[in-house]
């Protein structure tokens, strides 16, 4: 999905949400991210789900792929 078709872009996400997506892109599991950020695994999972919904993405693979394209741009 192109940037112009989205309701929001990665640049509009909070630092915390971007950090979580970045950690996912680096291959970290939800449990590792939660431990690193001193959050529950459920909170991290909720942030990921909410972020995907806001970006109109359907799964974590798509989220990571789109994020990496955004970072590279």
Secondary structure, DSSP 8 states (H G I E B T S, - for coil): --GGGSSS-GGGS-HHHHHHHHHHHTT--HHHHHHHHT--HHHHHHHHHHHHHHHT--SHHHHHHHHHHHHH-
